[in-house]
């Protein structure tokens, strides 16, 4: 923890490490027990904020700490800290036959079919334990995940909501929701269709879009733009 006095006020930064005065501020936190092997046996996780500015570093430290806690949570569940594009593709292939996307999203029937297919692949000893001993909840999930290969483990975790997904994990699904909307808007020249198209292409708010004048749209320049006017 570092405390920096800024004349009228002070900034106290948790997990901040300042090797020497006036130098770059670092994030430094002890790695939880049992997870050291993922960091080559290191005791502390250290990452630079890339700045000497205390106010900016404070915001960056929060982001680093949030990501670190998410990573550690995934590792405790037996999942990798991040999933490569290749692995996401494999997960998608595993889930597709059940009508689910790579994030495990789809109909409840599809999810049930996938879970049934997983159960069919379990070793007989585990099947008997589930049936005879009524194994359920976290104990069931942990037992199943312990015998699954990586792609199936990730797929199973996503379907059962056991993986905390990051915003970056939703890129593929988000881009697919945008493509679907664009396809439906093809040839639609109604007022609503045009408004949706402008909002998607520019990122303006609906209220800003509906108030546009023809003169606010500038196309005959190197970088076309629109003028957003604010009421006084």
Legacy VTK file of the C-alpha trace (Angstrom):
# vtk DataFile Version 3.0
C-alpha trace
ASCII
DATASET POLYDATA
POINTS 232 float
0.000 0.000 0.000
1.347 3.414 -0.970
0.222 6.781 0.371
1.046 9.839 -1.712
0.453 13.352 -0.388
-0.845 15.840 -2.955
-0.895 19.072 -0.979
-4.591 19.367 -0.058
-5.324 15.623 -0.110
-3.687 12.200 -0.143
-4.131 9.110 -2.308
-3.881 5.714 -0.648
-3.349 2.977 -3.214
-3.850 -0.647 -2.193
-1.402 -3.150 -3.738
0.698 -0.248 -5.052
4.467 -0.570 -5.042
6.821 2.340 -5.563
10.427 1.103 -5.939
11.791 4.639 -5.550
10.447 8.167 -5.387
9.391 9.658 -8.705
9.489 6.315 -10.510
6.799 4.216 -12.197
4.135 2.847 -9.847
3.637 -0.928 -9.843
0.857 -3.292 -8.821
2.224 -5.862 -6.345
0.149 -8.526 -4.610
0.932 -11.893 -3.049
-0.187 -14.779 -5.258
-2.787 -16.973 -3.483
-1.537 -20.269 -2.088
-1.827 -23.112 -4.552
-1.600 -20.874 -7.606
2.140 -20.129 -7.508
2.863 -22.830 -10.095
1.017 -20.787 -12.727
3.518 -17.974 -12.152
6.722 -20.053 -12.312
6.774 -20.392 -8.521
6.857 -16.646 -7.879
5.469 -15.372 -4.581
4.203 -12.000 -5.806
2.375 -10.912 -8.938
3.904 -7.639 -10.120
2.730 -5.501 -13.040
3.626 -1.968 -14.081
0.934 0.700 -14.332
3.115 2.440 -16.892
2.824 5.808 -15.159
4.321 7.903 -12.376
1.103 9.898 -11.970
-0.606 8.830 -8.746
-4.155 9.713 -9.811
-3.850 7.830 -13.096
-2.092 4.899 -11.418
-4.907 4.556 -8.860
-7.435 3.873 -11.639
-5.092 1.466 -13.429
-4.401 -0.435 -10.188
-8.127 -1.070 -9.760
-8.348 -2.536 -13.281
-5.264 -4.729 -12.777
-6.566 -5.994 -9.435
-10.012 -6.781 -10.869
-8.430 -8.778 -13.695
-6.057 -10.583 -11.308
-8.944 -11.686 -9.085
-10.871 -12.939 -12.123
-7.831 -14.874 -13.318
-7.323 -16.460 -9.892
-10.979 -17.389 -9.686
-10.728 -19.173 -13.051
-7.563 -20.989 -12.001
-9.197 -22.214 -8.787
-11.985 -23.706 -10.912
-9.427 -25.471 -13.076
-9.887 -23.214 -16.086
-7.135 -21.345 -17.952
-6.771 -17.613 -17.262
-7.630 -16.856 -20.859
-9.010 -18.819 -23.774
-7.261 -18.702 -27.156
-9.130 -18.278 -30.432
-8.270 -21.884 -31.283
-9.744 -23.131 -28.013
-12.860 -20.995 -28.482
-13.278 -22.578 -31.911
-12.983 -26.052 -30.358
-15.513 -25.136 -27.678
-17.870 -23.888 -30.379
-17.576 -27.182 -32.254
-18.359 -29.095 -29.076
-21.484 -27.030 -28.350
-22.825 -26.635 -31.912
-24.513 -30.076 -32.153
-26.716 -29.080 -29.194
-27.668 -25.796 -30.846
-25.532 -23.700 -28.466
-22.994 -21.027 -29.351
-19.390 -20.930 -28.122
-20.482 -19.054 -24.978
-22.895 -21.823 -24.012
-25.907 -19.712 -24.925
-29.019 -21.228 -26.474
-32.256 -22.976 -25.612
-32.765 -24.820 -22.349
-33.414 -27.985 -24.342
-30.065 -27.553 -26.062
-28.336 -27.177 -22.703
-30.027 -30.321 -21.391
-28.948 -32.269 -24.484
-25.362 -31.113 -24.040
-25.268 -32.048 -20.344
-26.740 -35.469 -21.173
-24.024 -35.983 -23.796
-21.398 -35.115 -21.188
-22.885 -37.602 -18.716
-22.740 -40.341 -21.373
-18.979 -39.750 -21.711
-18.203 -40.033 -17.982
-16.349 -43.057 -16.587
-18.722 -45.695 -15.193
-17.367 -45.235 -11.670
-18.342 -41.556 -11.723
-21.745 -42.338 -13.230
-22.457 -44.728 -10.370
-21.333 -42.147 -7.834
-23.688 -39.570 -9.310
-26.653 -41.963 -9.391
-26.065 -43.998 -6.223
-24.838 -41.229 -3.948
-26.984 -38.450 -5.354
-23.965 -36.261 -6.099
-25.075 -32.725 -6.938
-24.253 -29.022 -6.832
-20.628 -27.923 -6.798
-19.476 -31.427 -5.894
-21.076 -32.780 -9.059
-19.625 -30.039 -11.256
-16.141 -30.424 -9.817
-16.243 -34.201 -10.230
-17.378 -33.936 -13.853
-14.864 -31.216 -14.723
-12.011 -33.235 -13.218
-12.319 -35.914 -15.941
-13.066 -33.719 -18.959
-10.527 -32.537 -21.567
-9.958 -28.767 -21.818
-12.502 -27.935 -24.545
-15.282 -29.950 -22.878
-14.413 -28.546 -19.448
-14.728 -24.969 -20.714
-17.938 -25.778 -22.614
-19.440 -27.454 -19.533
-18.432 -24.500 -17.357
-20.038 -21.994 -19.708
-23.293 -23.899 -20.055
-23.590 -24.180 -16.269
-22.589 -20.569 -15.616
-19.448 -21.598 -13.742
-17.094 -19.329 -15.673
-17.106 -15.566 -15.154
-16.830 -14.332 -18.720
-15.080 -11.101 -19.599
-16.378 -8.456 -21.970
-13.769 -9.590 -24.493
-15.354 -13.058 -24.503
-18.551 -11.616 -25.951
-16.985 -10.063 -29.082
-17.943 -12.945 -31.373
-21.535 -13.021 -30.129
-21.848 -9.220 -30.302
-20.556 -9.049 -33.869
-22.948 -11.910 -34.873
-25.962 -9.844 -33.147
-24.825 -6.793 -35.361
-24.623 -8.883 -38.603
-28.109 -10.237 -37.972
-29.509 -6.741 -37.486
-27.784 -5.464 -40.640
-29.232 -8.342 -42.661
-32.733 -7.566 -41.438
-32.283 -3.866 -42.267
-31.261 -4.468 -45.904
-33.621 -2.555 -48.145
-35.484 -1.077 -45.174
-35.852 2.642 -45.871
-38.444 3.323 -43.217
-37.694 6.046 -40.713
-37.089 3.498 -37.941
-34.833 1.380 -40.160
-32.715 4.383 -41.110
-32.437 5.511 -37.480
-31.208 2.062 -36.384
-28.688 2.022 -39.244
-27.273 5.445 -38.346
-27.020 4.551 -34.653
-25.159 1.311 -35.493
-22.763 2.987 -37.927
-21.947 6.063 -35.853
-22.537 5.213 -32.201
-24.710 8.292 -31.610
-27.617 8.176 -29.186
-31.120 7.756 -30.530
-32.032 11.246 -29.283
-29.053 12.690 -31.171
-29.922 10.760 -34.314
-33.598 11.754 -34.584
-32.647 15.418 -34.286
-30.207 15.382 -37.212
-30.700 17.720 -40.155
-29.507 16.903 -43.679
-26.951 19.688 -43.313
-25.522 17.932 -40.220
-24.276 15.007 -42.329
-20.993 15.882 -44.064
-19.923 13.328 -46.672
-17.800 15.165 -49.259
-14.622 15.220 -47.155
-11.710 12.839 -46.554
-13.235 11.751 -43.246
-17.051 11.944 -43.338
-18.676 13.049 -40.098
-21.924 14.216 -38.549
-22.538 17.325 -36.493
-24.073 16.773 -33.087
-25.764 19.880 -31.751
-26.578 20.400 -28.078
-29.391 22.600 -26.850
-28.338 25.542 -24.690
LINES 1 233
232 0 1 2 3 4 5 6 7 8 9 10 11 12 13 14 15 16 17 18 19 20 21 22 23 24 25 26 27 28 29 30 31 32 33 34 35 36 37 38 39 40 41 42 43 44 45 46 47 48 49 50 51 52 53 54 55 56 57 58 59 60 61 62 63 64 65 66 67 68 69 70 71 72 73 74 75 76 77 78 79 80 81 82 83 84 85 86 87 88 89 90 91 92 93 94 95 96 97 98 99 100 101 102 103 104 105 106 107 108 109 110 111 112 113 114 115 116 117 118 119 120 121 122 123 124 125 126 127 128 129 130 131 132 133 134 135 136 137 138 139 140 141 142 143 144 145 146 147 148 149 150 151 152 153 154 155 156 157 158 159 160 161 162 163 164 165 166 167 168 169 170 171 172 173 174 175 176 177 178 179 180 181 182 183 184 185 186 187 188 189 190 191 192 193 194 195 196 197 198 199 200 201 202 203 204 205 206 207 208 209 210 211 212 213 214 215 216 217 218 219 220 221 222 223 224 225 226 227 228 229 230 231
